[in-house]
Amino acid sequence: MQTTNLRPYIFVLISLFMLASCSKFSKLQKSGTQQEKYSAALDYYKKGEYYKAGLLFEELIPLLKGGTEAELAEFYNAYCQYHQGIYSMSQHLFKKFYDTYARSEYAMEAFYMHAFSLYKDSPPASLDQSNTMTAISALQDFINRYPESPFQDECTKYILELRKKLELKAYEKAKLYYKISDFQFYSLKSSVIAITNFQKDFPDSGYNEELAYLKVDAQYNLAKSSLPNKQKERYLDVLTFYRNFVDKYPSSQYSRSAEKLYNESQKEMDRIIKQEEEIQKQREQLENAPNAPARISTSGVQLKE
């Protein structure tokens, strides 16, 4: 008989086996004794049938009163959730186990799995990173509590990996503000602030050269679009940001573009200073003139007394 002709029979046999298995499990849930359920849960766990094992352990845990069976039921149940990829639940159950059985021989492993489950539950960099920061904190707590643990190197590796994710998130946030800054004045301010925070949080990042240049650019556009009474202060910041940039990255690919922004800012500073000097000169002339009828504002407009 050809293999293709056997396929319907194989499918039927598999279906019958699954139905029998489900029927057996349902019967165990309904009428099995506590010991039968416990033995079956361990058996399902060893076979890798974590869903069934977890259902039985969850049913048994409230019934088991202390002792080795209760301890193992909670420990294995946490692993059942972990193996099913339900990391938000497994991290909670491992932490609960650690808090309940702090002297258990499995306590260290449970605390590590709590931290590792949080690591596994860390979302992509494009999403909110609150869980990532929680995972970093938990991994660091484990290192501090168990400095001689065999998991030390792994925890350090995971922390570095998660920090890279936070770094990418912060970089993308700063870049996002910069990209939309042409359309919104406040995005320019947010871009400068986000880049400054990034430089503080990730001083050794490979993104810092690009962001240092973008900070000069964003500050220049912020100064250019500001009210006259704010421009001097903001152009001064452009000059400061530029000097910091060239000091740290003297051979940067962005050097020419940054230098143009510096020169334009310097021209604007010269213009503002010259304007201030002219206004001051006019003010002094009016103050020294007899019967001065008006005074000059900082913008050069005559104001009535």
C-alpha positions in Angstrom: 0.0 0.0 0.0 1.3 3.4 -0.9 2.3 5.9 1.8 -0.3 8.5 0.6 -3.1 5.9 1.1 -2.0 5.4 4.7 -2.3 9.1 5.6 -6.0 9.0 6.4 -5.5 6.0 8.7 -2.6 7.7 10.5 -4.6 10.8 11.0 -7.5 8.7 12.5 -5.1 6.9 14.8 -3.6 10.1 16.0 -7.0 11.6 16.6 -8.1 8.5 18.6 -5.0 8.6 20.7 -5.5 12.3 21.5 -9.1 11.7 22.4 -8.2 8.8 24.7 -5.4 10.9 26.3 -7.8 13.8 26.8 -10.4 11.5 28.2 -7.9 10.0 30.6 -6.8 13.5 31.7 -10.4 14.7 32.2 -11.2 11.6 34.3 -8.1 12.1 36.4 -9.1 15.8 37.0 -12.7 14.8 38.0 -12.2 11.7 40.1 -8.4 11.1 40.7 -7.1 11.1 44.3 -4.7 13.8 45.4 -1.8 11.4 45.3 -2.8 10.2 41.8 -2.9 13.8 40.6 0.4 14.6 42.1 2.1 11.6 40.6 0.5 12.3 37.2 1.6 16.0 37.4 5.2 14.9 37.9 4.9 12.4 35.1 3.4 15.0 32.7 6.2 17.4 33.7 8.9 14.9 32.9 7.3 14.2 29.5 7.3 17.9 28.7 3.5 18.2 28.8 3.6 21.4 30.7 0.1 22.6 30.2 -1.4 19.4 31.8 1.2 19.4 34.5 0.5 23.0 35.3 -3.3 22.5 35.5 -2.8 19.7 38.0 -0.2 21.5 40.1 -2.4 24.6 40.3 -5.2 22.4 41.5 -3.0 20.7 44.1 -1.1 23.6 45.6 -4.0 24.9 47.8 -4.5 21.3 49.0 -1.0 20.4 49.9 0.0 21.5 53.4 3.7 22.1 53.6 6.3 19.5 53.1 8.3 18.4 50.1 5.3 17.8 47.9 4.0 21.4 48.4 7.4 22.8 47.7 8.0 20.8 44.6 4.5 21.5 43.3 5.0 25.3 43.5 8.5 25.0 42.0 7.5 22.8 39.1 4.4 24.9 38.5 6.5 28.0 38.0 8.6 26.1 35.5 5.4 24.9 33.7 4.5 28.6 33.1 8.1 29.3 32.0 8.2 26.4 29.5 4.9 27.6 28.0 6.4 31.1 27.5 4.1 32.7 30.0 7.0 34.7 31.5 5.0 37.3 33.3 3.4 34.5 35.4 6.6 32.5 35.8 8.6 35.4 37.1 5.8 36.0 39.7 5.6 32.4 40.7 9.4 32.0 41.0 9.6 35.1 43.2 6.7 33.8 45.3 8.5 30.5 45.7 11.7 32.3 46.8 9.8 34.4 49.3 8.0 31.3 50.7 10.9 28.8 50.7 13.9 31.0 51.2 15.8 28.2 52.8 15.0 25.7 50.1 17.7 24.0 48.1 15.9 25.5 45.1 15.8 29.0 46.4 18.8 30.4 44.5 17.6 28.8 41.2 14.1 30.2 41.8 15.4 33.7 42.3 17.6 33.4 39.2 14.6 32.1 37.2 12.5 35.0 38.4 15.1 37.4 37.0 15.6 35.3 33.8 11.8 35.3 33.2 11.8 39.1 33.5 14.7 39.1 31.0 12.7 36.9 28.6 9.6 39.1 29.1 11.5 42.3 28.0 9.8 43.8 25.0 11.3 45.1 21.7 13.2 48.4 21.9 10.3 50.1 20.0 7.9 49.5 23.0 7.8 50.8 26.6 10.9 49.7 28.5 9.6 49.6 32.1 9.8 45.8 32.1 13.4 46.0 30.8 14.5 48.2 33.7 12.7 45.8 36.1 14.6 42.9 34.6 18.0 44.7 34.9 17.2 45.5 38.6 16.3 41.8 39.3 19.4 40.5 37.6 21.6 42.9 39.5 19.8 41.9 42.8 20.6 38.2 42.0 24.3 39.1 41.4 24.4 41.0 44.7 22.7 38.2 46.7 24.7 35.3 45.2 28.1 36.6 44.2 29.5 33.1 44.0 26.6 31.7 41.8 27.4 29.8 38.6 24.8 32.1 37.0 27.0 35.3 37.5 28.4 35.5 34.0 25.1 34.9 32.4 23.4 37.6 34.5 26.1 40.1 33.6 25.7 39.2 29.9 21.9 39.7 30.1 22.3 43.1 31.9 24.6 44.3 29.1 22.1 43.1 26.5 19.2 44.8 28.2 21.2 48.1 28.6 21.9 48.0 24.8 18.1 47.8 24.3 17.6 50.8 26.6 20.4 52.6 24.7 18.7 51.9 21.3 15.3 53.1 22.7 16.9 56.3 24.0 18.7 56.9 20.7 15.5 56.3 18.7 13.6 58.7 21.0 16.2 61.5 20.5 16.2 60.9 16.8 12.4 61.0 16.6 12.3 64.4 18.3 15.0 65.6 15.9 13.1 64.3 12.8 9.9 66.2 13.7 11.7 69.3 14.9 11.2 71.0 11.5 7.5 71.1 12.2 7.3 71.8 16.0 9.3 74.4 18.0 9.0 72.4 21.2 10.4 69.3 19.5 13.7 71.2 19.0 13.9 71.7 22.8 12.9 68.1 23.4 15.5 66.9 21.0 18.3 68.8 22.8 17.1 67.6 26.2 16.8 64.0 25.0 20.3 64.0 23.5 21.7 65.6 26.6 20.1 62.8 28.8 21.4 60.2 26.4 25.0 61.5 26.7 24.7 61.3 30.5 23.2 57.9 30.6 25.3 56.3 27.8 28.6 58.2 27.7 30.4 55.3 25.9 27.7 54.7 23.3 28.6 54.5 19.6 25.7 56.8 18.8 27.2 59.7 20.7 29.2 61.2 17.7 26.1 61.5 15.6 23.9 62.7 18.4 26.5 65.3 19.4 26.3 66.8 15.9 22.5 66.6 15.9 22.5 68.5 19.2 24.4 71.4 17.6 22.0 71.3 14.7 18.9 71.2 16.8 20.2 74.0 19.1 21.0 76.2 16.1 17.5 75.8 14.7 16.0 76.4 18.1 18.0 79.7 18.4 17.1 80.7 14.9 13.4 80.3 15.6 13.4 81.9 19.0 12.2 85.3 20.1 14.8 88.0 19.9 15.2 88.2 23.7 16.1 84.4 23.8 18.4 84.2 20.8 21.7 85.3 22.4 21.5 82.7 25.1 20.6 80.0 22.7 23.3 80.9 20.1 25.8 80.8 22.9 24.7 77.2 23.6 25.3 76.4 20.0 28.9 77.6 20.3 29.3 75.6 23.5 27.9 72.4 22.0 30.1 72.8 18.9 33.3 73.2 21.0 32.3 70.1 23.0 31.7 68.2 19.7 35.0 69.1 18.0 37.0 68.5 21.2 35.6 64.9 21.4 35.4 64.1 17.7 38.1 66.2 15.9 37.9 64.0 12.8 34.2 63.4 12.6 32.3 62.9 9.4 30.0 65.7 10.6 32.8 68.2 11.1 32.1 70.4 8.1 28.3 70.6 8.7 28.9 71.4 12.3 31.4 74.1 11.4 28.9 75.8 9.2 26.4 75.9 12.0 29.1 77.3 14.3 30.0 80.1 11.8 26.4 81.0 11.3 25.8 81.2 15.0 28.9 83.3 15.4 27.6 85.7 12.8 24.3 85.9 14.6 26.1 86.5 17.9 28.1 89.4 16.3 24.8 90.8 14.9 23.1 90.6 18.3 26.0 92.1 20.2 26.3 95.0 17.6 22.5 95.6 18.0 22.8 95.7 21.8 25.7 98.2 21.6 23.7 100.4 19.3 20.7 100.3 21.6 22.8 101.0 24.6 24.4 103.9 22.7 21.0 105.4 21.8 19.8 105.0 25.4 22.9 106.8 26.8 22.4 109.6 24.3 18.7 110.0 25.3 19.5 109.9 29.0 22.2 112.6 28.5 20.0 114.8 26.4 17.9 117.5 28.2 14.2 116.8 28.5 14.4 113.3 27.0 10.9 112.4 25.8 11.2 108.7 25.5 13.3 105.6 26.3 14.4 102.8 24.0 13.4 99.2 24.6 15.9 96.3 24.3 14.4 95.6 20.8 15.2 99.1 19.6 11.6 100.3 19.8 10.8 103.7 21.3 8.5 103.5 24.3 6.5 106.4 25.7 7.1 107.3 29.3 
